[in-house]
């Protein structure tokens, strides 16, 4: 019996050591199989006509996008239209202090004005930076969604108290929905990253404000 115990103990030790070596070898093999430089998810890049699709890392895709950041017609039209769109929102908020009944509506109007005033200046600066004027040919302005008509603005200006509050919320919700539509459209068709960032801000800010306004109706 003493001889058998002395004989079996080395076998167990060798077996555990062998398993450890095999385990390390398996880990090394797995890490070698990982493609070099694969640090994140891949992005499918559509090929040009007649060419196959290809994949690249998210980092490379972002870098390629930034290398070709030239504004296209959708970017320029968006900036021009949104300046006028925001300007009408500011026109509506200026009526609030002397027409509104609700203090909550006054705070909302202040919030809208404090966001959209600086956004107008940012879009004007962006147009100037890219050598574009603010007005353009005027054709795109006729298609802006959510804009209040002259008759609606006159009716709002003539309203007072609760009637004003109700009409303001109705018109501003529609106005915000139109801005979100425009922002979503330029995100799909534009090419400039700065415009996309501004569109993202519009979607986030005005979606939140729509929720607030609906709760106030």
N, C-alpha and C positions, 0 to 999 in steps of 0.2 A: 503493500500500500504506500509506504513513503516514497518508493521509487516511482509509482504511477503519478502521485501528486507533483513530484518534482519534474516529471516529464511533461504533464499537461499544461502547467502554468505558462511556459514559454509559447505554447501553441496559441493560447488566447491572446497574449501580448502581440504576437506577430500578426494575428488576424485583425486586431483593432488598428494596428499601425497601417496595415495594407488598406483597410477601409478609408482611413484618413487620407492616405495618398491618393486613392481613387477619387475621393470627394473633391480634393483640391484640383485634381486633373480635370474633373467635370466642370468646375467653376471656371477654370482657365479657358476651357474649350468654348464655354458659352460666351465669355467676354470677347474672345477673338472673333466670334461669329457676328458680333454687332458691327454694322457698317461704321466706318470712321466718320466722325463729324455729325452723327445722327443725334442731335441734342433736343429735338422736339418733333411735333407732328409734321407730316408732309402735306404739301399743297398741290393739288392737281392744276396744271397750267394748260389751258386749251391751246392746241397748235394752230398755226396759221393755215389757211386753205391748202389742202394737199399734204399737210404735215400731221404726224401723230401727236397725241397729247403727251406731256411729260410731267414729271414730278420734281419739286424742289422743296427745300426746307422752308418753314414759315418765315425764318429770318431772311433768307434769300429772296423770297417773294416780296416781303416788305421793302427790302433794299431796291429791288427792281422797280417797284411802284414809285419809290421816292426819286429814282433816277429819271423817271418820265412823269413829271408833275405838272406838265404844261396844261393850263386851263383850256377847256374846250367851250363850245357855245353853251352847253348846259350849265356850266359853272358860272359863266358871265351873266346869262339870263337870270339865274337864280339870285345872284347878288343884287342885280338891278331891281328885280321884282320884290325881293324881300325888304329892300329899303322902303319902297312905297307901301308894302303890306304892313310893315311895322309902324310906319308913319301914321297910317289910319288908326291903328290900335292906340297910339299915343294921343291922337285927336279925340278918341272916345274916352280915354282915361282922364283927360283934362276937364271933362264935364262932371266927373264924379264928385268933387268936393262941394259943389254948389247944387247938385241935383239929387244925390243919393240919400236914402234914408238909413241904410245899414252901415254900421261902422266896419263890419267885416268886409263889405264891398269896397270901402275906402282903402282898407289895408291891402286888399287884392289888387286894386288899381295901382297903388304905390309899388307893389311887387312887379306888376307887368311893366310899368314905366321904367323902373330901375334896371330891368333886364334888357328891354328892347331898345332903350336909348343908346347904351353902349354898343349893342349889336349893330345898330345902324352905322355908327362911326367906324366900327371894325370893317364892315362891308364896303364903306366908302374908301377906306384906306387900302383895302385889298384891290379894289378896282383901279385906284390911282397907281398902285404899285405895278399893276400889269398893263398900264397904259390905256385903260378903258374909261370912258365917261359914264356918268351915272344914269343918264336917260336912255341912251341907245336910240333905236328907231321907234320905240314905243309900241311895236306890235305885240311883244310878249306880255305887256301889262294888261291887255284886254282879256287874257285867259287866266288871270289869277283867281284861284278858288277861295271862297270864304269872305271876300270883300263885301262890305255893306254898301248898299246903293245910296245915292244922294238922298232919295226920299226917306230911307231908313234912318240916315244920320239926322235929317231934319226932325223926324219924329222923336228920335232920342233926345235931341236938344230941347224939344218942347215938353218932354215928359218931366215929372217931378215925383219925389218920394218913392213909394213902393212900385208905382208904375214904371218909373225910371229903372229901378233895380231889376225888375223882371225883364225889361226890354234889353238892358245892358247885358245881362247874363246870356240871354238868348243870342244876341248878335256876337258877343265875344266868344262864346263856345263855337259857333260856326266859323268865326274868324280864325280861331286857334286850330280847328280841324283842317281848314284850308292851308295854314302854314305847315302843318305836319305832312299834308299831302305833297306840298312843294318840296319839303326837305327830304321826304322819302324818295321822290322822283330824282332829285339831283344826286342822291347817294347811289342810285342805280345807273345813272347816265353820265355823271360828271367824272372828272379825272384828277381834280386838284385836292390834295389832302387837307389843306386849310379850309376849303369850302366844305368838305365832308365833316370836319370837326365842328364847324359852325352849325351845320345841319343836324349833327348829333345833339348839340346843345339845345337847338330849337325843339327837337322831338322830346327830349327829356323834360325840359322846362314846361313846355306847353301841354304835354300829356298830364303832368302833375297838376297844372292849373285847371285843366278841364275837369279833373276829378273834384277839385275844390269847388268849382262853379256849379257843377251838377248837384253837389251836396247842399248848396245854398238856394237852389231853386224851390 
